[in-house]
Amino acid sequence: MHADDLRREWTRAGRTGPVVTGRVRDLAAWMAGRVPAALPVAAEGLPVLGPWPPHPPRSRR
């Protein structure tokens, strides 16, 4: 991911995929499943995001 308003990039070690570009707030909204003000873009098209991971269950004590 590339935030064009902060000139910042994030990568996942050892993984390749499309470069998604947008403003940092729009990238965060898109990743969280919310509607961004401006949809991020990727040359190959935006990847499909998986479901949000479940919250770890609380341990009972």
PQR file of N, CA, C, O and H, with PARSE charges and radii, in Angstrom:
ATOM      1  N   MET A   1       0.842  -1.170   0.000 -0.4000 1.5000
ATOM      2  CA  MET A   1       0.000   0.000   0.000 -0.0000 2.0000
ATOM      3  C   MET A   1       0.887   1.232   0.000  0.5500 1.7000
ATOM      4  O   MET A   1       1.975   1.249   0.576 -0.5500 1.4000
ATOM      5  N   HIS A   2       0.391   2.243  -0.655 -0.4000 1.5000
ATOM      6  CA  HIS A   2       1.113   3.504  -0.760 -0.0000 2.0000
ATOM      7  C   HIS A   2       0.149   4.638  -0.421  0.5500 1.7000
ATOM      8  O   HIS A   2      -0.848   4.847  -1.112 -0.5500 1.4000
ATOM      9  H   HIS A   2      -0.493   2.229  -1.123  0.4000 1.0000
ATOM     10  N   ALA A   3       0.461   5.367   0.655 -0.4000 1.5000
ATOM     11  CA  ALA A   3      -0.336   6.541   1.028 -0.0000 2.0000
ATOM     12  C   ALA A   3       0.279   7.750   0.340  0.5500 1.7000
ATOM     13  O   ALA A   3       1.369   8.194   0.698 -0.5500 1.4000
ATOM     14  H   ALA A   3       1.270   5.196   1.217  0.4000 1.0000
ATOM     15  N   ASP A   4      -0.426   8.272  -0.645 -0.4000 1.5000
ATOM     16  CA  ASP A   4       0.159   9.367  -1.419 -0.0000 2.0000
ATOM     17  C   ASP A   4       0.129  10.708  -0.687  0.5500 1.7000
ATOM     18  O   ASP A   4       0.849  11.626  -1.080 -0.5500 1.4000
ATOM     19  H   ASP A   4      -1.312   7.911  -0.936  0.4000 1.0000
ATOM     20  N   ASP A   5      -0.680  10.850   0.363 -0.4000 1.5000
ATOM     21  CA  ASP A   5      -0.692  12.109   1.098 -0.0000 2.0000
ATOM     22  C   ASP A   5       0.372  12.154   2.194  0.5500 1.7000
ATOM     23  O   ASP A   5       0.670  13.233   2.707 -0.5500 1.4000
ATOM     24  H   ASP A   5      -1.265  10.105   0.682  0.4000 1.0000
ATOM     25  N   LEU A   6       0.944  11.027   2.562 -0.4000 1.5000
ATOM     26  CA  LEU A   6       1.997  10.984   3.573 -0.0000 2.0000
ATOM     27  C   LEU A   6       3.332  10.524   3.015  0.5500 1.7000
ATOM     28  O   LEU A   6       4.338  10.517   3.724 -0.5500 1.4000
ATOM     29  H   LEU A   6       0.702  10.150   2.146  0.4000 1.0000
ATOM     30  N   ARG A   7       3.344  10.141   1.747 -0.4000 1.5000
ATOM     31  CA  ARG A   7       4.526   9.557   1.125 -0.0000 2.0000
ATOM     32  C   ARG A   7       5.057   8.408   1.975  0.5500 1.7000
ATOM     33  O   ARG A   7       6.226   8.379   2.360 -0.5500 1.4000
ATOM     34  H   ARG A   7       2.526  10.146   1.170  0.4000 1.0000
ATOM     35  N   ARG A   8       4.172   7.476   2.250 -0.4000 1.5000
ATOM     36  CA  ARG A   8       4.507   6.327   3.095 -0.0000 2.0000
ATOM     37  C   ARG A   8       4.036   5.055   2.416  0.5500 1.7000
ATOM     38  O   ARG A   8       3.014   5.061   1.730 -0.5500 1.4000
ATOM     39  H   ARG A   8       3.223   7.500   1.937  0.4000 1.0000
ATOM     40  N   GLU A   9       4.770   3.961   2.599 -0.4000 1.5000
ATOM     41  CA  GLU A   9       4.405   2.674   2.017 -0.0000 2.0000
ATOM     42  C   GLU A   9       4.434   1.593   3.084  0.5500 1.7000
ATOM     43  O   GLU A   9       5.215   1.655   4.033 -0.5500 1.4000
ATOM     44  H   GLU A   9       5.601   3.956   3.156  0.4000 1.0000
ATOM     45  N   TRP A  10       3.567   0.599   2.911 -0.4000 1.5000
ATOM     46  CA  TRP A  10       3.536  -0.568   3.774 -0.0000 2.0000
ATOM     47  C   TRP A  10       3.576  -1.797   2.899  0.5500 1.7000
ATOM     48  O   TRP A  10       2.903  -1.852   1.869 -0.5500 1.4000
ATOM     49  H   TRP A  10       2.933   0.549   2.140  0.4000 1.0000
ATOM     50  N   THR A  11       4.359  -2.786   3.297 -0.4000 1.5000
ATOM     51  CA  THR A  11       4.453  -4.032   2.546 -0.0000 2.0000
ATOM     52  C   THR A  11       4.337  -5.202   3.505  0.5500 1.7000
ATOM     53  O   THR A  11       4.484  -5.052   4.718 -0.5500 1.4000
ATOM     54  H   THR A  11       4.905  -2.741   4.133  0.4000 1.0000
ATOM     55  N   ARG A  12       4.070  -6.374   2.937 -0.4000 1.5000
ATOM     56  CA  ARG A  12       4.060  -7.617   3.705 -0.0000 2.0000
ATOM     57  C   ARG A  12       5.272  -8.405   3.275  0.5500 1.7000
ATOM     58  O   ARG A  12       5.421  -8.724   2.095 -0.5500 1.4000
ATOM     59  H   ARG A  12       3.950  -6.496   1.952  0.4000 1.0000
ATOM     60  N   ALA A  13       6.136  -8.722   4.207 -0.4000 1.5000
ATOM     61  CA  ALA A  13       7.386  -9.415   3.898 -0.0000 2.0000
ATOM     62  C   ALA A  13       7.133 -10.715   3.156  0.5500 1.7000
ATOM     63  O   ALA A  13       6.326 -11.542   3.582 -0.5500 1.4000
ATOM     64  H   ALA A  13       6.016  -8.463   5.166  0.4000 1.0000
ATOM     65  N   GLY A  14       7.828 -10.886   2.045 -0.4000 1.5000
ATOM     66  CA  GLY A  14       7.753 -12.125   1.287 -0.0000 2.0000
ATOM     67  C   GLY A  14       6.492 -12.296   0.454  0.5500 1.7000
ATOM     68  O   GLY A  14       6.287 -13.365  -0.122 -0.5500 1.4000
ATOM     69  H   GLY A  14       8.484 -10.214   1.699  0.4000 1.0000
ATOM     70  N   ARG A  15       5.664 -11.306   0.373 -0.4000 1.5000
ATOM     71  CA  ARG A  15       4.420 -11.428  -0.407 -0.0000 2.0000
ATOM     72  C   ARG A  15       4.398 -10.376  -1.504  0.5500 1.7000
ATOM     73  O   ARG A  15       4.911  -9.268  -1.345 -0.5500 1.4000
ATOM     74  H   ARG A  15       5.831 -10.438   0.841  0.4000 1.0000
ATOM     75  N   THR A  16       3.796 -10.753  -2.609 -0.4000 1.5000
ATOM     76  CA  THR A  16       3.625  -9.808  -3.705 -0.0000 2.0000
ATOM     77  C   THR A  16       2.143  -9.629  -3.968  0.5500 1.7000
ATOM     78  O   THR A  16       1.322 -10.437  -3.534 -0.5500 1.4000
ATOM     79  H   THR A  16       3.379 -11.653  -2.737  0.4000 1.0000
ATOM     80  N   GLY A  17       1.819  -8.602  -4.657 -0.4000 1.5000
ATOM     81  CA  GLY A  17       0.428  -8.331  -4.990 -0.0000 2.0000
ATOM     82  C   GLY A  17       0.318  -6.935  -5.562  0.5500 1.7000
ATOM     83  O   GLY A  17       1.326  -6.256  -5.756 -0.5500 1.4000
ATOM     84  H   GLY A  17       2.486  -7.946  -5.010  0.4000 1.0000
ATOM     85  N   PRO A  18      -0.895  -6.506  -5.831 -0.5600 1.5000
ATOM     86  CA  PRO A  18      -1.078  -5.177  -6.405  0.2800 2.0000
ATOM     87  C   PRO A  18      -0.693  -4.080  -5.410  0.5500 1.7000
ATOM     88  O   PRO A  18      -0.824  -4.250  -4.198 -0.5500 1.4000
ATOM     89  N   VAL A  19      -0.223  -2.971  -5.936 -0.4000 1.5000
ATOM     90  CA  VAL A  19       0.079  -1.802  -5.107 -0.0000 2.0000
ATOM     91  C   VAL A  19      -1.203  -0.974  -5.037  0.5500 1.7000
ATOM     92  O   VAL A  19      -1.692  -0.477  -6.051 -0.5500 1.4000
ATOM     93  H   VAL A  19      -0.117  -2.833  -6.921  0.4000 1.0000
ATOM     94  N   VAL A  20      -1.726  -0.837  -3.848 -0.4000 1.5000
ATOM     95  CA  VAL A  20      -2.953  -0.068  -3.624 -0.0000 2.0000
ATOM     96  C   VAL A  20      -2.537   1.324  -3.163  0.5500 1.7000
ATOM     97  O   VAL A  20      -1.745   1.468  -2.231 -0.5500 1.4000
ATOM     98  H   VAL A  20      -1.329  -1.240  -3.024  0.4000 1.0000
ATOM     99  N   THR A  21      -3.080   2.350  -3.826 -0.4000 1.5000
ATOM    100  CA  THR A  21      -2.697   3.732  -3.564 -0.0000 2.0000
ATOM    101  C   THR A  21      -3.917   4.562  -3.208  0.5500 1.7000
ATOM    102  O   THR A  21      -4.991   4.398  -3.786 -0.5500 1.4000
ATOM    103  H   THR A  21      -3.723   2.232  -4.583  0.4000 1.0000
ATOM    104  N   GLY A  22      -3.732   5.452  -2.249 -0.4000 1.5000
ATOM    105  CA  GLY A  22      -4.797   6.372  -1.856 -0.0000 2.0000
ATOM    106  C   GLY A  22      -4.343   7.183  -0.661  0.5500 1.7000
ATOM    107  O   GLY A  22      -3.216   7.041  -0.187 -0.5500 1.4000
ATOM    108  H   GLY A  22      -2.859   5.585  -1.780  0.4000 1.0000
ATOM    109  N   ARG A  23      -5.233   8.036  -0.181 -0.4000 1.5000
ATOM    110  CA  ARG A  23      -4.919   8.788   1.035 -0.0000 2.0000
ATOM    111  C   ARG A  23      -4.982   7.840   2.224  0.5500 1.7000
ATOM    112  O   ARG A  23      -5.747   6.876   2.210 -0.5500 1.4000
ATOM    113  H   ARG A  23      -6.148   8.152  -0.566  0.4000 1.0000
ATOM    114  N   VAL A  24      -4.191   8.106   3.244 -0.4000 1.5000
ATOM    115  CA  VAL A  24      -4.080   7.187   4.368 -0.0000 2.0000
ATOM    116  C   VAL A  24      -5.437   6.924   5.028  0.5500 1.7000
ATOM    117  O   VAL A  24      -5.712   5.785   5.406 -0.5500 1.4000
ATOM    118  H   VAL A  24      -3.570   8.890   3.255  0.4000 1.0000
ATOM    119  N   ARG A  25      -6.276   7.920   5.175 -0.4000 1.5000
ATOM    120  CA  ARG A  25      -7.605   7.714   5.781 -0.0000 2.0000
ATOM    121  C   ARG A  25      -8.488   6.841   4.897  0.5500 1.7000
ATOM    122  O   ARG A  25      -9.259   6.024   5.402 -0.5500 1.4000
ATOM    123  H   ARG A  25      -6.052   8.845   4.868  0.4000 1.0000
ATOM    124  N   ASP A  26      -8.379   7.007   3.591 -0.4000 1.5000
ATOM    125  CA  ASP A  26      -9.167   6.191   2.670 -0.0000 2.0000
ATOM    126  C   ASP A  26      -8.664   4.749   2.655  0.5500 1.7000
ATOM    127  O   ASP A  26      -9.461   3.814   2.566 -0.5500 1.4000
ATOM    128  H   ASP A  26      -7.753   7.670   3.181  0.4000 1.0000
ATOM    129  N   LEU A  27      -7.350   4.565   2.740 -0.4000 1.5000
ATOM    130  CA  LEU A  27      -6.799   3.212   2.811 -0.0000 2.0000
ATOM    131  C   LEU A  27      -7.278   2.512   4.084  0.5500 1.7000
ATOM    132  O   LEU A  27      -7.679   1.349   4.042 -0.5500 1.4000
ATOM    133  H   LEU A  27      -6.703   5.324   2.812  0.4000 1.0000
ATOM    134  N   ALA A  28      -7.236   3.220   5.212 -0.4000 1.5000
ATOM    135  CA  ALA A  28      -7.673   2.634   6.478 -0.0000 2.0000
ATOM    136  C   ALA A  28      -9.160   2.290   6.431  0.5500 1.7000
ATOM    137  O   ALA A  28      -9.556   1.219   6.890 -0.5500 1.4000
ATOM    138  H   ALA A  28      -6.910   4.165   5.246  0.4000 1.0000
ATOM    139  N   ALA A  29      -9.978   3.171   5.890 -0.4000 1.5000
ATOM    140  CA  ALA A  29     -11.415   2.912   5.792 -0.0000 2.0000
ATOM    141  C   ALA A  29     -11.676   1.701   4.898  0.5500 1.7000
ATOM    142  O   ALA A  29     -12.475   0.835   5.256 -0.5500 1.4000
ATOM    143  H   ALA A  29      -9.656   4.041   5.517  0.4000 1.0000
ATOM    144  N   TRP A  30     -11.021   1.627   3.749 -0.4000 1.5000
ATOM    145  CA  TRP A  30     -11.194   0.507   2.829 -0.0000 2.0000
ATOM    146  C   TRP A  30     -10.797  -0.805   3.496  0.5500 1.7000
ATOM    147  O   TRP A  30     -11.512  -1.801   3.381 -0.5500 1.4000
ATOM    148  H   TRP A  30     -10.372   2.330   3.458  0.4000 1.0000
ATOM    149  N   MET A  31      -9.655  -0.812   4.197 -0.4000 1.5000
ATOM    150  CA  MET A  31      -9.203  -2.032   4.852 -0.0000 2.0000
ATOM    151  C   MET A  31     -10.141  -2.455   5.984  0.5500 1.7000
ATOM    152  O   MET A  31     -10.262  -3.644   6.277 -0.5500 1.4000
ATOM    153  H   MET A  31      -9.075  -0.003   4.290  0.4000 1.0000
ATOM    154  N   ALA A  32     -10.802  -1.486   6.621 -0.4000 1.5000
ATOM    155  CA  ALA A  32     -11.717  -1.785   7.730 -0.0000 2.0000
ATOM    156  C   ALA A  32     -13.121  -2.138   7.241  0.5500 1.7000
ATOM    157  O   ALA A  32     -14.007  -2.420   8.048 -0.5500 1.4000
ATOM    158  H   ALA A  32     -10.704  -0.520   6.383  0.4000 1.0000
ATOM    159  N   GLY A  33     -13.326  -2.125   5.923 -0.4000 1.5000
ATOM    160  CA  GLY A  33     -14.634  -2.467   5.383 -0.0000 2.0000
ATOM    161  C   GLY A  33     -15.613  -1.311   5.396  0.5500 1.7000
ATOM    162  O   GLY A  33     -16.817  -1.523   5.246 -0.5500 1.4000
ATOM    163  H   GLY A  33     -12.606  -1.897   5.267  0.4000 1.0000
ATOM    164  N   ARG A  34     -15.134  -0.115   5.569 -0.4000 1.5000
ATOM    165  CA  ARG A  34     -15.989   1.078   5.566 -0.0000 2.0000
ATOM    166  C   ARG A  34     -15.900   1.753   4.197  0.5500 1.7000
ATOM    167  O   ARG A  34     -15.054   1.405   3.374 -0.5500 1.4000
ATOM    168  H   ARG A  34     -14.156   0.057   5.691  0.4000 1.0000
ATOM    169  N   VAL A  35     -16.766   2.699   3.974 -0.4000 1.5000
ATOM    170  CA  VAL A  35     -16.781   3.409   2.698 -0.0000 2.0000
ATOM    171  C   VAL A  35     -15.827   4.595   2.786  0.5500 1.7000
ATOM    172  O   VAL A  35     -16.067   5.521   3.562 -0.5500 1.4000
ATOM    173  H   VAL A  35     -17.453   2.982   4.643  0.4000 1.0000
ATOM    174  N   PRO A  36     -14.752   4.582   2.005 -0.5600 1.5000
ATOM    175  CA  PRO A  36     -13.814   5.712   2.036  0.2800 2.0000
ATOM    176  C   PRO A  36     -14.377   6.913   1.286  0.5500 1.7000
ATOM    177  O   PRO A  36     -15.266   6.773   0.447 -0.5500 1.4000
ATOM    178  N   ALA A  37     -13.851   8.091   1.598 -0.4000 1.5000
ATOM    179  CA  ALA A  37     -14.265   9.301   0.878 -0.0000 2.0000
ATOM    180  C   ALA A  37     -13.903   9.179  -0.599  0.5500 1.7000
ATOM    181  O   ALA A  37     -14.681   9.579  -1.464 -0.5500 1.4000
ATOM    182  H   ALA A  37     -13.128   8.205   2.280  0.4000 1.0000
ATOM    183  N   ALA A  38     -12.721   8.625  -0.892 -0.4000 1.5000
ATOM    184  CA  ALA A  38     -12.266   8.376  -2.259 -0.0000 2.0000
ATOM    185  C   ALA A  38     -11.705   6.956  -2.277  0.5500 1.7000
ATOM    186  O   ALA A  38     -10.799   6.629  -1.510 -0.5500 1.4000
ATOM    187  H   ALA A  38     -12.089   8.300  -0.188  0.4000 1.0000
ATOM    188  N   LEU A  39     -12.240   6.129  -3.141 -0.4000 1.5000
ATOM    189  CA  LEU A  39     -11.823   4.742  -3.210 -0.0000 2.0000
ATOM    190  C   LEU A  39     -10.357   4.638  -3.625  0.5500 1.7000
ATOM    191  O   LEU A  39      -9.960   5.241  -4.622 -0.5500 1.4000
ATOM    192  H   LEU A  39     -12.976   6.395  -3.764  0.4000 1.0000
ATOM    193  N   PRO A  40      -9.542   3.881  -2.877 -0.5600 1.5000
ATOM    194  CA  PRO A  40      -8.162   3.668  -3.305  0.2800 2.0000
ATOM    195  C   PRO A  40      -8.131   3.002  -4.679  0.5500 1.7000
ATOM    196  O   PRO A  40      -9.133   2.448  -5.131 -0.5500 1.4000
ATOM    197  N   VAL A  41      -6.988   3.059  -5.330 -0.4000 1.5000
ATOM    198  CA  VAL A  41      -6.852   2.483  -6.666 -0.0000 2.0000
ATOM    199  C   VAL A  41      -5.670   1.527  -6.715  0.5500 1.7000
ATOM    200  O   VAL A  41      -4.735   1.631  -5.921 -0.5500 1.4000
ATOM    201  H   VAL A  41      -6.174   3.508  -4.963  0.4000 1.0000
ATOM    202  N   ALA A  42      -5.725   0.596  -7.658 -0.4000 1.5000
ATOM    203  CA  ALA A  42      -4.633  -0.333  -7.940 -0.0000 2.0000
ATOM    204  C   ALA A  42      -4.675  -0.625  -9.427  0.5500 1.7000
ATOM    205  O   ALA A  42      -5.753  -0.804  -9.995 -0.5500 1.4000
ATOM    206  H   ALA A  42      -6.485   0.512  -8.303  0.4000 1.0000
ATOM    207  N   ALA A  43      -3.508  -0.676 -10.067 -0.4000 1.5000
ATOM    208  CA  ALA A  43      -3.437  -0.898 -11.513 -0.0000 2.0000
ATOM    209  C   ALA A  43      -4.147  -2.185 -11.919  0.5500 1.7000
ATOM    210  O   ALA A  43      -4.795  -2.235 -12.965 -0.5500 1.4000
ATOM    211  H   ALA A  43      -2.633  -0.531  -9.606  0.4000 1.0000
ATOM    212  N   GLU A  44      -4.027  -3.226 -11.097 -0.4000 1.5000
ATOM    213  CA  GLU A  44      -4.637  -4.522 -11.414 -0.0000 2.0000
ATOM    214  C   GLU A  44      -6.056  -4.637 -10.863  0.5500 1.7000
ATOM    215  O   GLU A  44      -6.685  -5.688 -10.988 -0.5500 1.4000
ATOM    216  H   GLU A  44      -3.501  -3.186 -10.248  0.4000 1.0000
ATOM    217  N   GLY A  45      -6.559  -3.577 -10.262 -0.4000 1.5000
ATOM    218  CA  GLY A  45      -7.860  -3.607  -9.603 -0.0000 2.0000
ATOM    219  C   GLY A  45      -7.659  -3.899  -8.121  0.5500 1.7000
ATOM    220  O   GLY A  45      -6.704  -4.575  -7.739 -0.5500 1.4000
ATOM    221  H   GLY A  45      -6.048  -2.723 -10.161  0.4000 1.0000
ATOM    222  N   LEU A  46      -8.548  -3.398  -7.301 -0.4000 1.5000
ATOM    223  CA  LEU A  46      -8.421  -3.603  -5.859 -0.0000 2.0000
ATOM    224  C   LEU A  46      -8.583  -5.071  -5.510  0.5500 1.7000
ATOM    225  O   LEU A  46      -9.476  -5.735  -6.037 -0.5500 1.4000
ATOM    226  H   LEU A  46      -9.324  -2.849  -7.611  0.4000 1.0000
ATOM    227  N   PRO A  47      -7.735  -5.590  -4.630 -0.5600 1.5000
ATOM    228  CA  PRO A  47      -7.891  -6.986  -4.226  0.2800 2.0000
ATOM    229  C   PRO A  47      -9.118  -7.156  -3.338  0.5500 1.7000
ATOM    230  O   PRO A  47      -9.569  -6.216  -2.683 -0.5500 1.4000
ATOM    231  N   VAL A  48      -9.639  -8.361  -3.332 -0.4000 1.5000
ATOM    232  CA  VAL A  48     -10.773  -8.670  -2.463 -0.0000 2.0000
ATOM    233  C   VAL A  48     -10.218  -8.889  -1.061  0.5500 1.7000
ATOM    234  O   VAL A  48      -9.294  -9.677  -0.858 -0.5500 1.4000
ATOM    235  H   VAL A  48      -9.273  -9.124  -3.864  0.4000 1.0000
ATOM    236  N   LEU A  49     -10.790  -8.190  -0.115 -0.4000 1.5000
ATOM    237  CA  LEU A  49     -10.335  -8.335   1.262 -0.0000 2.0000
ATOM    238  C   LEU A  49     -11.096  -9.468   1.932  0.5500 1.7000
ATOM    239  O   LEU A  49     -12.298  -9.635   1.723 -0.5500 1.4000
ATOM    240  H   LEU A  49     -11.541  -7.550  -0.280  0.4000 1.0000
ATOM    241  N   GLY A  50     -10.390 -10.233   2.728 -0.4000 1.5000
ATOM    242  CA  GLY A  50     -11.021 -11.312   3.477 -0.0000 2.0000
ATOM    243  C   GLY A  50     -11.841 -10.757   4.631  0.5500 1.7000
ATOM    244  O   GLY A  50     -11.887  -9.544   4.837 -0.5500 1.4000
ATOM    245  H   GLY A  50      -9.414 -10.097   2.898  0.4000 1.0000
ATOM    246  N   PRO A  51     -12.490 -11.640   5.385 -0.5600 1.5000
ATOM    247  CA  PRO A  51     -13.282 -11.165   6.512  0.2800 2.0000
ATOM    248  C   PRO A  51     -12.389 -10.605   7.611  0.5500 1.7000
ATOM    249  O   PRO A  51     -11.215 -10.957   7.723 -0.5500 1.4000
ATOM    250  N   TRP A  52     -12.965  -9.736   8.408 -0.4000 1.5000
ATOM    251  CA  TRP A  52     -12.241  -9.165   9.533 -0.0000 2.0000
ATOM    252  C   TRP A  52     -11.958 -10.284  10.514  0.5500 1.7000
ATOM    253  O   TRP A  52     -12.851 -11.080  10.804 -0.5500 1.4000
ATOM    254  H   TRP A  52     -13.919  -9.450   8.318  0.4000 1.0000
ATOM    255  N   PRO A  53     -10.737 -10.368  11.035 -0.5600 1.5000
ATOM    256  CA  PRO A  53     -10.426 -11.472  11.951  0.2800 2.0000
ATOM    257  C   PRO A  53     -11.252 -11.368  13.234  0.5500 1.7000
ATOM    258  O   PRO A  53     -11.529 -10.266  13.709 -0.5500 1.4000
ATOM    259  N   PRO A  54     -11.641 -12.504  13.789 -0.5600 1.5000
ATOM    260  CA  PRO A  54     -12.428 -12.453  15.018  0.2800 2.0000
ATOM    261  C   PRO A  54     -11.578 -11.985  16.186  0.5500 1.7000
ATOM    262  O   PRO A  54     -10.363 -12.178  16.222 -0.5500 1.4000
ATOM    263  N   HIS A  55     -12.246 -11.376  17.121 -0.4000 1.5000
ATOM    264  CA  HIS A  55     -11.552 -10.921  18.329 -0.0000 2.0000
ATOM    265  C   HIS A  55     -11.193 -12.151  19.159  0.5500 1.7000
ATOM    266  O   HIS A  55     -12.030 -13.038  19.325 -0.5500 1.4000
ATOM    267  H   HIS A  55     -13.233 -11.219  17.092  0.4000 1.0000
ATOM    268  N   PRO A  56      -9.997 -12.224  19.672 -0.5600 1.5000
ATOM    269  CA  PRO A  56      -9.655 -13.398  20.488  0.2800 2.0000
ATOM    270  C   PRO A  56     -10.621 -13.544  21.661  0.5500 1.7000
ATOM    271  O   PRO A  56     -10.983 -12.554  22.295 -0.5500 1.4000
ATOM    272  N   PRO A  57     -11.035 -14.766  21.947 -0.5600 1.5000
ATOM    273  CA  PRO A  57     -11.953 -14.937  23.074  0.2800 2.0000
ATOM    274  C   PRO A  57     -11.263 -14.592  24.393  0.5500 1.7000
ATOM    275  O   PRO A  57     -10.065 -14.812  24.566 -0.5500 1.4000
ATOM    276  N   ARG A  58     -12.032 -14.062  25.291 -0.4000 1.5000
ATOM    277  CA  ARG A  58     -11.477 -13.730  26.610 -0.0000 2.0000
ATOM    278  C   ARG A  58     -11.339 -15.009  27.417  0.5500 1.7000
ATOM    279  O   ARG A  58     -12.183 -15.903  27.357 -0.5500 1.4000
ATOM    280  H   ARG A  58     -13.006 -13.883  25.150  0.4000 1.0000
ATOM    281  N   SER A  59     -10.267 -15.067  28.164 -0.4000 1.5000
ATOM    282  CA  SER A  59     -10.087 -16.262  28.995 -0.0000 2.0000
ATOM    283  C   SER A  59     -10.967 -16.141  30.240  0.5500 1.7000
ATOM    284  O   SER A  59     -11.131 -15.060  30.806 -0.5500 1.4000
ATOM    285  H   SER A  59      -9.582 -14.341  28.213  0.4000 1.0000
ATOM    286  N   ARG A  60     -11.514 -17.254  30.638 -0.4000 1.5000
ATOM    287  CA  ARG A  60     -12.361 -17.276  31.842 -0.0000 2.0000
ATOM    288  C   ARG A  60     -11.496 -17.632  33.035  0.5500 1.7000
ATOM    289  O   ARG A  60     -10.774 -18.629  33.019 -0.5500 1.4000
ATOM    290  H   ARG A  60     -11.381 -18.132  30.178  0.4000 1.0000
ATOM    291  N   ARG A  61     -11.574 -16.829  34.044 -0.4000 1.5000
ATOM    292  CA  ARG A  61     -10.772 -17.092  35.253 -0.0000 2.0000
ATOM    293  C   ARG A  61     -11.668 -17.244  36.437  0.5500 1.7000
ATOM    294  O   ARG A  61     -11.189 -17.470  37.548 -0.5500 1.4000
ATOM    295  H   ARG A  61     -12.161 -16.019  34.057  0.4000 1.0000
TER
END
